[in-house]
Amino acid sequence: MKSSGDEAAALIQQLGFSNHEARAYLSLLSCQPASAYEIAKQAGLPTSKIYETVNRLVGKGIFQPSTDPDQKQLYVCLAPDEFISGVQQTTRNTTQQLSEVLSRLDQPLIPRHIWPLTTDQDFRSRAISLVEESQHSVLISGWAQELDWLRDALEAADARGIAIALVHFGEPAFKVGATYHHPVENTLYQEKGGRGFTLVTDSNVVAVATWTEQGLTEGAWSRNQTFVTVSEDYIKHDVYITKVTRFLPKEMQARFGPDFERLRDIFNADA
């Protein structure tokens, strides 16, 4: 398990700082004011490289030179909240400038690739972003375990006037837009061995995933129009089935069984 210092250094590097810069900042944070030599010693960095590292951090406004009564060169650094605030502001300014520059460039047709999402956090972030960025519609099919972390984004979209159709496997823990309780969750889970999740926004982008008891097994997102259309039709089909079973429950159960298990027997037309 990483120590708090190692974890902090790794996160700082994800913000675009080098390993030496991250370690030097954390070192000075714990012993400021300090000389470059003391920073290197505290951080376990080679003294031959420390002045280069310190000067870069001074240039970025994170370290500030100081002197003691003996005219010894010392350094102090930004407090954590000031450091984070500065990085956030710099990132906002840079991305805004980049957006303006890129918008002026010729934009060739972007291939409609399918992008894998390999971790639970990656998938959650992508799904939440898609709902937050939706302009007119959200179609979603999922289970309570996954819909729980998407609830705030869905309710905010609903408040913005986004049309929402939600197919909920299992008794809905909350309702948003047009919410449909899918009647065959037990049969479906046994058949697939996991919980499927499909999200389509604005008929333009899709995110899909499968969870088992061990967690996310696979996920992906895409603007590939064929993929989007198939996924959207899949959710619409579930809505149609849910409406039929809701308004004709006795007839459907008599014909297909209490859990509608025969309804899913696609290789037997007489089932």
Backbone bond lengths (Angstrom), bond angles and torsions (degrees), N, CA, C in turn:
res aa  C-N    CA-C-N  psi(-1)  N-CA   C-N-CA  omega(-1)  CA-C   N-CA-C  phi
1 M - - - 1.464 - - 1.531 109.68 -
2 K 1.338 116.99 136.07 1.445 120.91 179.90 1.525 110.85 -70.31
3 S 1.363 115.61 146.08 1.453 119.61 171.96 1.518 108.36 -74.70
4 S 1.335 115.83 167.07 1.468 119.54 179.65 1.520 110.86 -60.87
5 G 1.359 115.88 -37.82 1.458 119.82 178.58 1.512 112.51 -64.52
6 D 1.340 116.66 -43.60 1.468 120.59 178.56 1.523 110.56 -64.31
7 E 1.326 115.96 -40.58 1.464 119.87 -179.90 1.524 110.67 -65.25
8 A 1.351 116.17 -42.63 1.461 120.25 178.70 1.525 110.70 -63.36
9 A 1.334 117.04 -42.31 1.466 120.94 179.54 1.520 111.02 -61.81
10 A 1.330 116.39 -41.68 1.469 120.39 179.72 1.523 110.91 -64.24
11 L 1.338 117.31 -40.67 1.465 120.82 179.96 1.526 111.31 -68.70
12 I 1.329 116.72 -39.13 1.467 120.02 177.82 1.524 110.42 -62.76
13 Q 1.333 116.91 -38.77 1.464 120.15 177.79 1.525 111.42 -63.50
14 Q 1.327 117.05 -33.29 1.464 119.85 177.43 1.524 111.84 -65.22
15 L 1.338 116.91 -17.94 1.463 121.19 177.76 1.519 112.02 -86.84
16 G 1.340 117.32 1.66 1.462 120.70 176.00 1.515 114.83 105.84
17 F 1.321 117.93 6.11 1.457 121.21 177.56 1.524 109.93 -91.63
18 S 1.335 115.97 153.25 1.460 119.83 177.58 1.520 110.00 -76.33
19 N 1.325 115.37 166.86 1.460 120.39 177.39 1.524 110.61 -60.08
20 H 1.335 117.00 -42.36 1.463 120.68 -179.51 1.527 110.83 -65.77
21 E 1.336 117.12 -40.03 1.463 120.20 179.39 1.524 111.05 -64.69
22 A 1.317 116.26 -42.69 1.462 120.09 179.98 1.522 110.97 -62.81
23 R 1.320 116.17 -46.24 1.472 119.97 -178.47 1.524 111.56 -68.40
24 A 1.331 117.04 -36.37 1.463 120.02 178.64 1.528 110.54 -65.79
25 Y 1.323 117.12 -42.03 1.472 120.17 178.69 1.526 110.86 -61.82
26 L 1.320 116.86 -47.56 1.463 120.20 -179.17 1.519 111.30 -64.61
27 S 1.334 116.09 -34.34 1.462 120.37 177.92 1.522 110.84 -64.92
28 L 1.337 116.60 -50.31 1.462 119.88 -178.18 1.524 111.23 -66.58
29 L 1.311 116.53 -32.06 1.461 120.70 178.93 1.527 111.15 -58.47
30 S 1.324 116.08 -31.60 1.465 120.35 -175.86 1.522 113.72 -94.53
31 C 1.351 118.03 -7.55 1.475 117.61 -175.20 1.525 112.94 -144.66
32 Q 1.329 117.91 21.80 1.467 119.01 -176.60 1.531 111.69 -74.87
33 P 1.344 116.21 152.05 1.465 127.21 -6.46 1.522 110.98 -73.44
34 A 1.327 116.12 154.06 1.461 120.15 -177.98 1.517 109.48 -152.70
35 S 1.310 115.43 155.71 1.465 120.96 176.58 1.521 109.41 -81.19
36 A 1.316 116.16 167.24 1.461 120.45 178.06 1.526 110.25 -59.84
37 Y 1.330 116.21 -40.01 1.466 119.71 179.77 1.527 110.30 -63.26
38 E 1.331 116.94 -42.69 1.466 120.51 179.93 1.530 111.36 -66.05
39 I 1.325 116.16 -36.57 1.466 119.90 177.15 1.521 109.90 -62.62
40 A 1.341 116.06 -46.15 1.467 120.48 -179.44 1.520 110.95 -62.05
41 K 1.315 116.47 -43.32 1.460 120.66 -179.21 1.526 110.86 -64.26
42 Q 1.331 116.79 -44.20 1.462 121.26 -179.46 1.528 111.34 -65.27
43 A 1.335 116.18 -37.25 1.467 120.69 -175.97 1.518 113.17 -88.32
44 G 1.333 117.28 -10.33 1.457 119.53 -176.81 1.516 112.28 72.41
45 L 1.347 116.70 33.16 1.459 121.82 -179.38 1.524 110.27 -102.67
46 P 1.330 117.95 152.20 1.469 120.31 177.97 1.527 110.39 -66.20
47 T 1.322 117.12 131.66 1.467 120.54 -177.94 1.518 111.95 -65.19
48 S 1.329 116.94 -23.78 1.465 119.97 179.94 1.526 112.19 -67.87
49 K 1.323 117.45 -20.25 1.460 121.74 -177.39 1.531 113.36 -107.85
50 I 1.330 117.02 -7.43 1.457 118.83 -168.72 1.523 112.99 -68.26
51 Y 1.356 117.71 -35.95 1.462 118.80 -178.17 1.528 111.32 -67.59
52 E 1.320 116.42 -36.33 1.461 120.41 175.95 1.530 110.26 -62.66
53 T 1.330 116.02 -43.35 1.467 120.80 179.36 1.522 111.23 -65.58
54 V 1.337 116.18 -45.69 1.465 120.96 -179.26 1.526 110.74 -62.30
55 N 1.332 116.96 -42.57 1.469 120.05 -179.08 1.530 111.63 -64.09
56 R 1.333 116.78 -36.45 1.466 119.32 177.31 1.529 110.39 -63.93
57 L 1.332 116.24 -41.62 1.463 120.17 -179.71 1.526 111.49 -70.15
58 V 1.325 117.11 -32.20 1.467 120.25 173.37 1.524 109.42 -64.50
59 G 1.338 115.86 -44.21 1.460 120.68 179.03 1.514 113.10 -61.74
60 K 1.320 116.79 -30.14 1.464 121.20 179.29 1.527 112.43 -86.51
61 G 1.340 116.38 -0.29 1.455 120.03 177.81 1.510 114.54 78.45
62 I 1.331 116.96 15.67 1.464 120.80 -177.77 1.529 111.00 -95.59
63 F 1.335 116.85 -34.13 1.463 122.52 173.29 1.526 108.31 -105.14
64 Q 1.325 115.74 147.66 1.458 121.66 176.74 1.527 108.42 -128.10
65 P 1.353 118.33 124.26 1.465 119.81 177.88 1.524 110.72 -66.26
66 S 1.310 114.95 148.36 1.454 121.50 177.77 1.519 107.18 -147.99
67 T 1.306 117.35 170.80 1.462 120.97 176.22 1.509 109.17 -136.93
68 D 1.337 115.53 150.85 1.459 119.64 175.62 1.525 108.53 -98.77
69 P 1.334 118.80 176.45 1.472 120.79 -178.34 1.524 113.44 -56.80
70 D 1.318 118.07 -25.25 1.464 121.20 179.43 1.522 111.95 -88.31
71 Q 1.342 116.38 12.66 1.468 122.00 -179.84 1.527 112.75 62.90
72 K 1.305 116.49 28.00 1.462 121.04 176.93 1.525 108.73 -84.09
73 Q 1.344 116.35 134.21 1.461 120.49 -179.57 1.524 110.46 -72.51
74 L 1.329 115.33 117.95 1.459 121.53 178.95 1.533 108.90 -123.42
75 Y 1.326 114.45 169.14 1.463 120.01 179.65 1.524 109.77 -136.30
76 V 1.326 114.80 147.18 1.460 121.95 169.67 1.530 106.66 -124.32
77 C 1.332 116.11 163.00 1.471 119.04 -177.53 1.524 110.88 -131.68
78 L 1.317 114.98 164.21 1.458 120.84 177.47 1.526 110.95 -63.10
79 A 1.333 115.53 145.29 1.466 120.16 172.35 1.531 108.70 -66.64
80 P 1.340 118.04 156.40 1.471 120.31 -176.73 1.519 114.56 -52.55
81 D 1.351 118.00 -44.18 1.465 118.78 -178.62 1.522 111.74 -66.74
82 E 1.338 117.08 -35.40 1.463 120.47 177.52 1.527 110.58 -70.05
83 F 1.331 116.08 -39.08 1.467 121.01 178.13 1.527 110.63 -61.15
84 I 1.333 116.30 -48.90 1.468 120.69 -178.22 1.524 110.67 -65.47
85 S 1.334 117.44 -42.36 1.461 120.90 178.99 1.521 111.13 -60.68
86 G 1.340 116.43 -40.88 1.457 120.50 179.12 1.515 112.43 -65.01
87 V 1.337 116.27 -42.32 1.466 120.45 178.41 1.526 110.41 -63.56
88 Q 1.331 116.65 -42.34 1.465 120.28 179.59 1.524 111.28 -61.83
89 Q 1.326 116.80 -43.58 1.461 120.19 -179.07 1.521 111.10 -66.94
90 T 1.328 116.26 -42.51 1.464 120.13 178.21 1.521 111.10 -61.91
91 T 1.331 116.25 -42.05 1.468 120.56 179.58 1.519 110.98 -64.13
92 R 1.330 117.23 -43.14 1.468 120.74 178.23 1.526 111.14 -60.65
93 N 1.337 116.20 -45.99 1.461 120.09 -179.28 1.524 111.31 -63.67
94 T 1.337 115.60 -43.52 1.462 119.91 -177.96 1.520 111.57 -65.73
95 T 1.333 116.81 -45.45 1.465 119.29 -178.74 1.526 111.31 -67.07
96 Q 1.335 117.92 -33.36 1.460 120.83 176.73 1.523 110.51 -65.67
97 Q 1.333 116.38 -44.76 1.461 120.47 178.11 1.520 110.85 -63.90
98 L 1.337 116.12 -42.14 1.462 120.21 179.92 1.519 110.90 -63.59
99 S 1.324 117.04 -40.67 1.459 120.85 178.97 1.523 110.93 -60.33
100 E 1.329 116.42 -41.96 1.462 120.46 179.97 1.522 111.43 -66.90
101 V 1.340 116.86 -40.02 1.466 120.66 179.76 1.521 110.76 -67.66
102 L 1.334 116.68 -46.15 1.463 120.40 -178.18 1.519 111.78 -64.23
103 S 1.330 116.70 -33.04 1.467 119.61 -179.31 1.521 111.76 -66.39
104 R 1.349 116.67 -19.73 1.466 120.18 179.61 1.522 112.54 -89.32
105 L 1.319 116.59 -9.95 1.456 120.31 -178.84 1.516 110.51 -85.01
106 D 1.335 115.74 153.91 1.459 119.37 172.36 1.516 108.40 -63.67
107 Q 1.308 116.97 135.25 1.453 121.20 -177.00 1.525 109.51 -115.23
108 P 1.330 117.54 100.18 1.462 120.09 177.53 1.524 110.76 -66.90
109 L 1.302 115.61 163.14 1.460 120.92 178.60 1.520 110.09 -57.64
110 I 1.321 116.23 126.49 1.462 121.02 -179.17 1.522 109.20 -84.75
111 P 1.329 118.48 124.65 1.470 120.01 177.76 1.526 110.47 -57.86
112 R 1.308 115.88 139.71 1.459 120.30 -177.38 1.523 110.18 -88.21
113 H 1.296 115.45 70.70 1.455 120.61 -178.55 1.528 111.13 -75.18
114 I 1.319 114.86 163.28 1.462 122.13 170.97 1.524 106.52 -104.61
115 W 1.322 116.30 119.74 1.459 121.84 -173.45 1.531 110.31 -100.22
116 P 1.327 117.77 124.67 1.468 119.76 179.58 1.522 111.57 -72.80
117 L 1.318 115.77 147.57 1.464 123.43 173.26 1.523 105.98 -124.49
118 T 1.314 116.65 106.64 1.464 120.25 -166.39 1.517 115.13 -96.58
119 T 1.326 117.71 -12.05 1.466 119.36 179.20 1.520 110.22 -121.92
120 D 1.310 115.03 156.58 1.459 120.95 178.97 1.522 110.78 -58.36
121 Q 1.342 116.95 -42.87 1.462 120.48 -178.35 1.517 111.57 -66.61
122 D 1.338 117.21 -39.55 1.466 120.24 178.11 1.524 110.61 -60.49
123 F 1.342 115.56 -43.74 1.463 118.22 -178.26 1.525 110.79 -67.64
124 R 1.328 116.86 -43.97 1.466 119.58 179.70 1.529 110.92 -58.22
125 S 1.328 116.07 -46.28 1.462 120.22 -178.18 1.519 111.17 -61.12
126 R 1.338 116.42 -43.65 1.460 120.06 -179.35 1.531 110.75 -65.33
127 A 1.340 117.33 -46.01 1.463 120.78 -178.19 1.527 111.23 -63.04
128 I 1.319 117.05 -44.27 1.467 120.66 179.03 1.524 110.35 -61.85
129 S 1.341 117.00 -43.17 1.464 120.77 179.64 1.525 111.36 -61.99
130 L 1.336 116.75 -41.85 1.463 119.92 -179.47 1.527 111.28 -62.22
131 V 1.327 116.56 -42.11 1.468 119.68 178.66 1.528 110.21 -66.97
132 E 1.332 116.78 -43.44 1.468 120.36 -179.00 1.528 111.92 -64.16
133 E 1.336 117.08 -30.64 1.464 121.25 -177.57 1.526 112.81 -92.66
134 S 1.324 118.20 -2.68 1.465 120.97 -177.51 1.527 110.77 -61.28
135 Q 1.349 114.65 146.41 1.462 120.60 -176.59 1.528 113.37 -107.68
136 H 1.343 116.39 -32.41 1.471 116.15 -177.50 1.523 114.79 -144.25
137 S 1.345 119.51 -24.19 1.468 117.91 -177.81 1.521 112.40 -151.11
138 V 1.331 114.62 149.19 1.464 123.11 174.69 1.520 107.74 -136.39
139 L 1.324 116.47 121.15 1.462 122.14 172.18 1.517 106.96 -113.26
140 I 1.323 116.57 130.62 1.459 119.27 -174.71 1.517 110.80 -144.74
141 S 1.314 115.25 141.92 1.461 122.61 177.89 1.518 107.41 -133.29
142 G 1.343 117.04 121.76 1.455 118.39 -176.81 1.514 113.13 -169.13
143 W 1.326 114.37 -177.05 1.462 123.09 -177.19 1.528 109.69 -112.10
144 A 1.325 115.54 163.67 1.467 121.00 -175.66 1.519 112.13 -56.67
145 Q 1.347 117.42 -38.70 1.462 120.66 -176.55 1.523 111.98 -59.62
146 E 1.329 116.60 -35.91 1.457 120.09 -178.65 1.530 112.27 -91.77
147 L 1.322 116.60 -34.85 1.457 119.42 -177.17 1.521 112.21 -69.07
148 D 1.322 117.49 -20.64 1.461 121.14 -179.36 1.528 111.42 -59.03
149 W 1.351 117.41 -45.91 1.467 119.12 -178.31 1.530 112.89 -77.67
150 L 1.337 117.44 -10.25 1.463 120.60 178.55 1.530 111.97 -99.01
151 R 1.320 115.88 -3.20 1.470 120.12 -172.53 1.525 112.81 -58.44
152 D 1.328 118.19 -48.22 1.466 120.72 -177.01 1.523 111.25 -59.73
153 A 1.333 116.50 -43.55 1.465 120.05 -179.18 1.524 111.00 -65.84
154 L 1.342 116.95 -39.41 1.462 120.58 179.20 1.527 111.44 -66.18
155 E 1.321 116.36 -43.98 1.465 119.30 -179.39 1.528 111.23 -66.64
156 A 1.333 116.39 -34.93 1.465 119.48 176.69 1.527 110.58 -67.31
157 A 1.333 116.95 -39.72 1.465 120.69 177.67 1.528 110.44 -64.39
158 D 1.318 116.22 -41.32 1.467 120.85 177.86 1.525 110.50 -60.49
159 A 1.328 116.04 -40.84 1.465 120.45 179.42 1.530 111.60 -66.74
160 R 1.343 116.68 -25.75 1.467 120.92 177.97 1.522 112.27 -81.54
161 G 1.330 116.50 -4.44 1.453 120.03 179.86 1.511 114.57 91.66
162 I 1.334 117.23 13.80 1.460 121.16 177.78 1.525 109.12 -73.02
163 A 1.336 117.40 132.53 1.467 121.27 176.82 1.525 109.03 -72.79
164 I 1.336 117.14 126.33 1.462 121.71 -175.41 1.520 110.23 -126.83
165 A 1.328 115.65 132.37 1.466 122.17 170.36 1.518 106.98 -122.02
166 L 1.321 116.82 119.70 1.460 122.64 -176.14 1.519 110.38 -119.22
167 V 1.335 116.05 118.09 1.464 121.55 173.22 1.521 106.85 -97.10
168 H 1.321 116.77 115.46 1.463 122.72 -172.83 1.526 109.50 -109.97
169 F 1.325 116.66 117.81 1.461 121.09 175.53 1.521 108.06 -84.40
170 G 1.326 116.55 119.36 1.452 121.28 -172.26 1.519 109.23 95.85
171 E 1.310 115.86 166.59 1.460 120.94 -179.18 1.525 109.73 -62.43
172 P 1.331 119.10 123.98 1.465 121.10 -177.02 1.525 112.18 -60.96
173 A 1.337 115.70 130.15 1.458 120.48 175.23 1.523 110.54 -79.61
174 F 1.320 116.54 -20.99 1.460 122.16 176.03 1.524 107.80 -154.87
175 K 1.312 116.05 162.52 1.461 120.62 179.08 1.517 109.17 -123.85
176 V 1.323 115.25 139.85 1.454 120.91 177.85 1.522 107.60 -148.22
177 G 1.331 116.49 136.53 1.457 118.98 -176.48 1.520 110.38 59.59
178 A 1.327 116.29 -139.05 1.467 121.57 174.17 1.522 107.49 -93.61
179 T 1.332 116.77 106.17 1.464 122.05 -176.62 1.520 110.00 -102.70
180 Y 1.329 116.01 130.13 1.463 122.07 -178.17 1.528 109.56 -120.57
181 H 1.322 116.01 128.13 1.461 121.62 176.35 1.516 108.23 -87.00
182 H 1.319 117.26 110.52 1.465 120.74 -179.31 1.524 109.49 -70.80
183 P 1.327 118.62 130.15 1.466 121.13 -171.05 1.521 115.80 -85.14
184 V 1.321 119.17 -5.83 1.473 118.78 -172.82 1.522 111.65 -120.43
185 E 1.353 116.43 36.76 1.458 118.14 -175.11 1.524 113.07 -62.31
186 N 1.331 117.80 -39.06 1.467 120.09 -178.87 1.519 111.41 -65.20
187 T 1.325 116.20 -47.58 1.458 120.33 178.42 1.518 110.91 -61.66
188 L 1.323 116.77 -41.35 1.458 121.10 -177.76 1.521 111.39 -65.97
189 Y 1.332 117.49 -41.60 1.464 120.44 -179.73 1.522 110.46 -64.33
190 Q 1.327 116.95 -42.51 1.462 120.55 178.80 1.525 110.85 -63.02
191 E 1.315 116.11 -38.13 1.458 120.69 -177.61 1.525 111.92 -69.25
192 K 1.316 117.11 -42.71 1.457 121.43 -174.48 1.522 113.60 -95.15
193 G 1.332 117.48 -19.59 1.456 119.97 -178.62 1.514 113.37 70.55
194 G 1.305 116.90 21.54 1.457 120.38 -179.66 1.513 110.93 -175.64
195 R 1.328 115.38 -179.13 1.457 122.18 -178.93 1.529 109.24 -107.20
196 G 1.313 115.93 118.62 1.456 119.85 178.22 1.519 111.54 -86.38
197 F 1.317 115.81 152.35 1.463 122.13 -179.82 1.522 108.00 -140.78
198 T 1.326 116.86 127.24 1.461 121.22 178.79 1.521 109.11 -135.08
199 L 1.324 116.03 132.03 1.462 121.96 -179.71 1.524 108.72 -133.32
200 V 1.320 116.70 127.42 1.465 121.98 175.86 1.524 108.19 -127.72
201 T 1.330 116.90 127.12 1.459 119.97 178.29 1.522 110.43 -118.99
202 D 1.323 115.27 134.06 1.467 123.22 174.99 1.525 113.64 57.47
203 S 1.337 117.17 22.83 1.470 122.24 -176.97 1.526 110.91 53.23
204 N 1.340 116.06 30.91 1.461 120.10 -171.16 1.518 114.11 -131.16
205 V 1.329 117.23 -26.18 1.464 120.40 -176.48 1.521 109.11 -146.20
206 V 1.334 116.10 145.87 1.457 121.36 -176.28 1.524 109.97 -132.03
207 A 1.332 115.54 147.24 1.463 122.29 171.08 1.522 107.31 -133.18
208 V 1.324 116.76 130.46 1.464 121.20 -179.20 1.520 109.38 -131.82
209 A 1.331 115.53 152.00 1.463 119.87 179.09 1.518 109.76 -159.88
210 T 1.328 114.57 163.17 1.460 121.86 174.43 1.517 108.57 -132.54
211 W 1.333 115.85 131.60 1.459 122.00 176.00 1.530 110.12 -114.84
212 T 1.315 115.83 141.56 1.457 121.84 168.63 1.520 107.11 -117.00
213 E 1.313 116.83 -173.90 1.467 119.64 178.35 1.524 111.34 -64.47
214 Q 1.335 117.41 -19.02 1.461 121.25 179.18 1.528 112.23 -86.52
215 G 1.328 117.51 -5.30 1.454 120.63 -179.95 1.520 111.63 114.52
216 L 1.333 115.87 -163.33 1.461 121.26 -179.50 1.520 110.14 -63.34
217 T 1.325 116.84 127.11 1.464 120.35 178.14 1.522 111.47 -100.49
218 E 1.318 116.92 -33.14 1.461 120.21 176.20 1.517 109.03 -164.88
219 G 1.319 115.40 150.02 1.449 120.56 178.08 1.519 109.77 -155.54
220 A 1.326 116.73 159.24 1.457 121.27 -179.95 1.521 109.55 -162.21
221 W 1.327 115.58 160.38 1.458 120.23 172.55 1.517 108.37 -140.85
222 S 1.334 116.38 157.58 1.461 118.76 -175.87 1.524 111.00 -166.14
223 R 1.340 114.45 157.46 1.460 122.05 168.59 1.525 110.39 -108.51
224 N 1.322 115.98 9.32 1.459 120.80 176.22 1.525 108.58 -58.63
225 Q 1.342 116.66 118.54 1.455 119.38 -170.02 1.522 113.02 -65.30
226 T 1.331 116.92 -33.48 1.464 118.97 176.95 1.524 110.59 -64.52
227 F 1.309 116.48 -45.20 1.461 122.41 178.31 1.524 109.97 -61.02
228 V 1.341 116.28 -43.62 1.464 120.82 179.78 1.527 110.85 -62.12
229 T 1.340 116.36 -46.68 1.465 120.63 -176.98 1.522 111.82 -63.80
230 V 1.333 116.66 -44.47 1.463 120.35 179.18 1.529 110.26 -61.34
231 S 1.322 117.12 -43.62 1.468 121.39 -179.02 1.522 111.24 -66.67
232 E 1.324 116.28 -40.92 1.463 120.09 179.50 1.527 110.59 -64.88
233 D 1.333 116.19 -42.82 1.467 119.69 178.30 1.525 111.42 -64.73
234 Y 1.328 116.71 -33.76 1.468 121.47 177.81 1.530 110.21 -60.96
235 I 1.335 116.21 -45.91 1.465 119.73 179.96 1.528 110.56 -67.63
236 K 1.328 116.64 -42.83 1.468 119.67 178.83 1.529 110.90 -60.54
237 H 1.329 116.53 -39.95 1.469 120.28 178.49 1.525 110.29 -60.47
238 D 1.336 116.90 -42.27 1.465 120.06 178.20 1.527 111.16 -63.86
239 V 1.324 116.79 -36.22 1.467 119.96 176.57 1.525 110.25 -63.21
240 Y 1.343 116.72 -44.42 1.460 120.14 179.62 1.531 110.75 -59.77
241 I 1.341 116.33 -47.19 1.465 120.68 -179.38 1.526 110.66 -62.23
242 T 1.324 116.05 -41.53 1.463 120.52 -179.06 1.526 111.19 -63.08
243 K 1.318 116.39 -40.05 1.466 119.28 178.10 1.529 111.13 -64.31
244 V 1.333 116.46 -42.68 1.461 120.08 -179.48 1.524 110.71 -63.04
245 T 1.340 117.24 -47.45 1.467 120.52 -177.92 1.531 111.83 -69.58
246 R 1.314 116.37 -25.02 1.465 119.74 178.84 1.522 111.16 -73.20
247 F 1.315 117.23 -42.76 1.461 120.18 -174.40 1.527 113.53 -94.12
248 L 1.343 117.03 -13.79 1.470 120.41 176.54 1.532 109.73 -129.78
249 P 1.326 118.44 53.13 1.464 120.59 -172.12 1.522 113.99 -65.13
250 K 1.323 117.58 -44.14 1.464 119.57 -176.02 1.521 110.92 -66.37
251 E 1.319 116.06 -44.89 1.457 119.32 -179.73 1.526 111.23 -63.33
252 M 1.335 116.57 -41.19 1.465 120.76 -178.77 1.523 111.34 -67.11
253 Q 1.337 117.30 -42.79 1.461 120.33 -179.55 1.521 111.37 -68.71
254 A 1.316 117.17 -36.83 1.465 120.24 177.64 1.523 110.70 -64.26
255 R 1.324 115.90 -35.92 1.464 119.72 -177.21 1.525 112.45 -82.65
256 F 1.325 117.60 -38.83 1.463 120.37 -170.63 1.531 114.81 -116.25
257 G 1.337 118.57 1.44 1.456 120.95 -179.92 1.513 111.55 98.62
258 P 1.346 117.26 160.50 1.467 121.07 -174.60 1.523 113.84 -61.23
259 D 1.341 117.48 -30.29 1.463 120.95 177.31 1.522 111.65 -105.85
260 F 1.327 116.53 15.16 1.470 122.87 179.50 1.529 111.95 57.70
261 E 1.345 115.41 30.41 1.461 118.43 -175.20 1.528 112.62 -63.32
262 R 1.343 117.04 -34.03 1.469 118.75 -179.43 1.530 111.79 -73.66
263 L 1.306 116.49 -20.21 1.462 120.19 177.51 1.526 110.83 -62.42
264 R 1.327 116.42 -30.95 1.459 120.60 -176.79 1.530 112.87 -93.64
265 D 1.313 116.52 3.79 1.469 119.92 176.48 1.528 108.04 -82.55
266 I 1.317 116.42 83.24 1.466 120.89 -171.13 1.524 112.99 -74.10
267 F 1.324 118.27 -15.01 1.460 120.37 -178.00 1.527 112.74 -96.71
268 N 1.309 116.42 8.64 1.460 121.53 176.02 1.524 107.95 -130.11
269 A 1.326 116.73 99.99 1.465 121.07 -175.99 1.515 112.56 -67.40
270 D 1.351 117.64 -17.19 1.461 120.89 -178.10 1.523 112.79 -102.65
271 A 1.319 117.35 3.86 1.474 120.56 -177.02 1.526 110.52 -67.80
